[in-house]
Amino acid sequence: MQKITIYLNKRASNTSYDHWRKKITRQLFRSHLIFKTPSSIEELNQNLKEDIEDKVDAIISVGGDGTANTVIQNIAKTEVGLLVIPAGTANDLASELSDPKDIEQIIQCIRLETKKKIDLININGQFMATNGGIGLGGIVAAKINDLRQDYPLFKKVMQLSGSKIYSLFLGYEILTDKLDYYDLELKSPNFHSHEKAVAVLINNQSTLAGSFIVAPETNNSDGSFNVSLFTHPYKKDLLKALLELSNGNLPQNDPHFKSFETSELEIINNNPEKMISFFGDGEVFAPSNRWEIKVERKALTVYAVDPSKDLVDWVAEVTLT
């Protein structure tokens, strides 16, 4: 019998304990299920350590990318598999692994043992599964996280707006505030440059914040990650580039947008008086003046819908088991 721990983040935008408990129990009634709702990050980390010691077969994260990120810090490079049920705002990781609209099929991945290994990005010792970076995107992520924590009603706003809230906040930030530029040195085996950038994105998959296709050729199993640089001196040019990305197109003939693939990167802040925060998987990491970034190959086991499995076969297998 599979032993599965389910973590429900009550702070996530679309989390209802009773709803998810019933839905998961109905799909996985043959498994030994343990439901947990930690009240703090410290409690969650302690619970996850106990799960690893107890040798659970799988962990289900019900929440957003931030919830999954905390789980990943503990189970990376172990044999514990992670299933992500999208109950957050952007749900970037869940969307990369399966169709977030088909919850029943997502949950059945555990019973069908459809799992695989994916790469993680190591950023100063902390893991990231999806996308992140420094600059403008981190500012937006931090403001949304602060509002969600300080104002309970903001959770309802996030429920109604979904991933579009990131686009709304991004546009508002650009139009109303003075843009901050960062004096950076970037070094990788195939790229070395000094840049004054408003944002640097590190992408382990193609899509960011639910709608921005920032790196269409990037995926989480190719042994590399994408770096996207935005050095636009004028707001109108930056908005034009972001609009192109939101429409699924890379900015064409844009000298202020640079994109390349690498397996490792060092970012140095040439203005050490102003430390920089890094955001990853929707969470804000500790500030630093130096970021060492590298791929950790096949570091995480995840459950994901197998696109090669015919739907008729999938239904038959679920019905007969």
N, C-alpha and C positions, 0 to 999 in steps of 0.2 A: 504493500500500500504506500502510495506517495505521501510524503510528509511535506506540507506546504504552509508557509507563513504568509499571511496577507497583511500588508500595512496600508492603512487608510489615513490619508492626510486630511483632517477636517478643515484645514485652511485652504485647500485647493478649491478652485472656482466651482467645480461641479461635483463635489463629493457629498454623498448622502450615505451614512453608515448602513442604515436598514436596507436601502435600495441595493447597494453593492453586495452586502452580505447574502441577501436572498438570491441575487443573480449568480454569484460565484458558487454558492452552495448548490444551487440547482444544476449547474454545469459540472461540478467536480464532487458530487456527493459520494463517490467511491474513494475519495482521498481523505487523509487525515488533515483537517484544516484548522489553523490557529489564527484567529483575527486579533490584530493589535492596533491600537491608536495611541502611540506615544505622545506625551504632552510637551516634549522638548527634543531638540536635536541630540542632547546628551543621552536621553532615555532611548531614542531611536538607535543611536550608535551602540549602546550597551545591549539592546535587544538583538541587533544584528550580529554582534560578537557571539552571543549565546546561540543564535541560529547556526552559525558556522560550527561551533563546538558540538551542537546536537546533530550535525550533518543532515540538515533539511535538504530535500531534493530540489526545492524551488522556492523563490520568493516572488510574490506578486506585489507590485507597487501600484496602488490606486491613488492617482494624483497627477501632478504635472512633471515637467522636466526637472524641476528643483528637487522634488521628492525622490525621483529616480537617481539623481546625481548623488544624494546622500547615501542611498543604498549602494551605489556603484563604488564609492570610496571604500566600503567594507568588503564587498564580494569580488572585486577585480582580482584576477589571477587565481581564483578558486574554481571549483567545479560546480558551485551553486549557480543554477540558472535563474535568470531574471525575466519575468513577464511584466510588461508595462500596460496597464489599463488607463487609457486617456481620460483623465478627469480634471485636467488643468486648463490652461489658457492656450498656449501655442501647441503643446503636445508634439514637439518636433521628433523626439525619439520614437514615440508610438506610431506616428505617421510614417516614419521611415521603415518600420518593421512590418506593419500590417495596415489594413484599412481601418482607420479609427471609428468608422461608422458601424462596423460589423463586430460588436462586442462579443457575441456568442462564439464566433469563429476564432477571435483572439484568445478567449479563455480555453477553447478546446485544443489550442496548440500544446498545452501541458499534457493533456491526455494522449495526444497523438505523437508526443515527443518530437515535434518539429522545431528543432533548435539549431543554432549555429554560433560560431565565434565571430566577434567583430573587433575591430581595432578601437583603442581608446587614445586620446591625446593627453599626454602628461605635461602639465603646466606647473612648473616649480614644485613638483611632487604631488599635485592634486589632479585627479582624473576628470576628463570631460568627454562626453559621448557624442555631442551634436555640434553646436557652433558656439563661438564666443569671440572675445576680443577686447580691445581697449578703445576708449574714446566715447564717441556719441552713443553707440549702442549700450555701453555700460551705464551711462548716465540715465538713459531711459529705463533700463532694467532696474536700476537702484530706486528710481522714483516710484515705479509701479510697485515694487516690493514694499517700500515704506508705506505707501497708501494702503496696500492690502493689510499690512500689519496694524496700522494705526486706526483705520476706519473700517469696521466690519461691513458697513453697507457697500463699500467699494467692491467687495466680493460679488455682490449682485450685479454691479455694473460690468464686471469682467465676465459674468455668466452670459449677459445679454450681448456683449460686443464680441466675445471670443477673441481669436488671435488678432482681429482688426485693431484692438486697443493699442498694440505696439505701433502700428502705422500711425494711428491718431496722435499718440504721444510723441512719436518721432517727428511728425510734421509740425506739431506745436512747438517742440524744442527748437527746431531749426528756425521757425518763423518769428519766435518771440524772444529768444535769447541770443547773446553773442556767442559765436562758435569758439570752442577751445581747440587750439592746435597744439600738438605734441611734437617736440623736437626729438626724433628717434633715429637710432641706428639699427638697421636690420641686417642680420648676417645668417646666411644659410649656405650649403654647398654650391648652390647655383644662383644666388642672389646676394648682393651686398650693396647697400645704399643708405644714404642719410635722407630722411624725409621729414617734412613738416606736415603731419597728417591729422585730419579731424577724426579719423577712425581707422582701425586695423581690425579686420575680421579673420578669425581662424576657423576654417570650415572642415568638419569631418563628414558632412553630408551636403546635399545640394541645396536644401531649403532651410531658411531661417525665419523664425516667428510666424510660421504657418503659411506665409505667402511670398516672401522674398527668395527668388531662385538666384542665389548669389554665386553658386559654383556648380553649374549643370553637369559637369563631367566628374564630380567628386562623389565618392561613396565611402562607407566605413569599413571596407574590407580590401582596399587596394594598397595598403602599406604606406600611404602618404596622406597629406592634408593640403587644403587650399589656403592660400593667403591672399586676401583682397585689401588693397590700399586705397583710401579716399583722401586725396590731397587738394580737393577743390577749394580755390581761394574765395569763390563767390557762392552765396546761398542758392541762387537760381541754378547754377551748374550742378550743385550737389543734389538739389531737388529733382532735376532732370535725370540724373544718373539713378537715383533711388526709384523714380517712377518707372524707368526702363526695367530695373530689376524686379519691381513688383508686377510687371507685365510679362515676366519670364524671359526677358532679353538682357544680354550683357550690354553695357554702354558701348556704343560704336564710335570710333574716332574720338575717344575721350582721353586726352593726355593726362588727366588727373585721376584716372582709374587704372590701377595695375593689379594683375592677378597672376599667380604662379603656384606650382605644386612643389612640395618638398617633404622630406621626412623628418627634418629638424630645423629649428629656427631659434635664434637668439635676438631678443629685442632689448635695447638699452635706452633708457631715458637720459637724454643729455641735459635735462634740467632737474638735477637731483633734489632741489628744494621743493619740488611738487611731485610727490609720489603718486603713482597711477594705480587705479583699481582695474582688475581684469574681471569680466563677466563671462560665465560659461554655463551652459545648460540652464539659463535663466537665473543663475545665482551669481552673487558678487563675491569674488575671491579677495583675500587680504591684499592690500596695496603693496607695491614694490617698485623699485627702479630698474629691475633687471628680470627678464622673463626667459627662462630656458624651456623650450617647447619641443617635444619629440613624440613620435608615434610609438605606442605600445602594441605590437602586433598580436592579434587574436587574444586580447586580454580579458574579454568578457563573453560569457555564454548567455545568449538571449533566446527566448522563444519567439518565433516569428512565423507567420503564415507562409507556407511553401507554395510559391506561384506555379510550380510544376505539377502540383497535386490537382487532379481534375475535381471539380465541384461535386460530381456524382459520386466519385470514389470517397470524397471527404464525408458526405452525408451518410453513405453506406457504412463507413468505418465507425462513425459516431453512433449510428443506430445499432450496430451489431455488438459493440463493446459494452 
